[in-house]
Amino acid sequence: MSSFNLSKGERFSLSKSAPGLTIARIGMGWNPNEEPHGPDFDLDVSAFAINSNYKIPSDSYFVFYGQVRMGNCVEDEIEKGFSRPITADKSILGAIDDPDGRRSDGNDDEDMIFDLSKVNSDIEQIIICASICKYPHDNKKDIRTLSQNFGMVDDCYIRIINEQTGEEIVRYDLAKQFINEDAVEFGRLFRVGNTWEFEAMGRAHNGSLQTLVDMYT
């Protein structure tokens, strides 16, 4: 099966293109900062599983690096000492934080794992986001990160992989269209009856992760 490339605003039926899909891996990637001695791009991947009121029903459904619980990983990740955040219904395993964008080695920088069969029935959509971690919260406490925005970050993308087969189903490359924004709603999974679809959002904001938290909590 060939992968589909989406543009901003386009929607894609996962159920039609991958019948029987239960577990999806959503990978995100970007190029590290190659400026000599420049500050790292520390992008944080997060997800907000929201109900009909466009809010998370509990803190568990805000999935980000600060919600890590040990042992919630696939086997090879446990062996390497990694851990992931997880929702109360065990439907979403969050990303393992990559603080400088250099772990990927040509693959996804961070990924999340979704078991769509376990998503609580009250959850209507899952917003998948990326935000730039800035001073003083960044790993290296580099004050230069305060000026970073997504207009500086090259080749940002999100893609959905069938976890069972390893096949890429759909991909969305974020156009380099931002000037000052440091948080992006990349895409969303949403219910249509008993099926799931994906929309490429590309909606940007200022205020980094806190802006997204304020929107959905």
C-alpha angles and dihedrals in degrees: 000000000000121000122247122228114215132203125215111293096016120129130213131196110227092186094057096043097041107026112201094019109160108155118042128182114210113203127193129190144176139169118267119239105276094184107123107260089350122149116271121255102241104188119182119208116210140164134210116203103201138187133218090290091059090245134110109256092220140357089265090072093061098084114194142129092278092064096063117151118187120245098026096118141097113269100264091049092053089053089055092050097250126142135190139208115251136194123240091252090049090235098121128047108192130219128286103237116251103193099193107022093245102106095080100076090199096324132085116315093212134001141186129209121221125194098196092189090064100047109124112255090237091064111093101174142004117218114207114205144177126203135178114247109223140188127324091020096049120106096248098036090236110169090203089075088075089080097049122116138164092265086073096050116087131211100007112176143162125208138178121224129192099239093206097053102023090231121143109236104182139357136196121195113203109233115231094248105127132101110175106001119119102179129056133188095216100186145321139231111215138176124250104184105302094341136080129232134184128222125196102225110172091184113160133201142178123241100058119235095342091065090057092047090052091052098053106030 
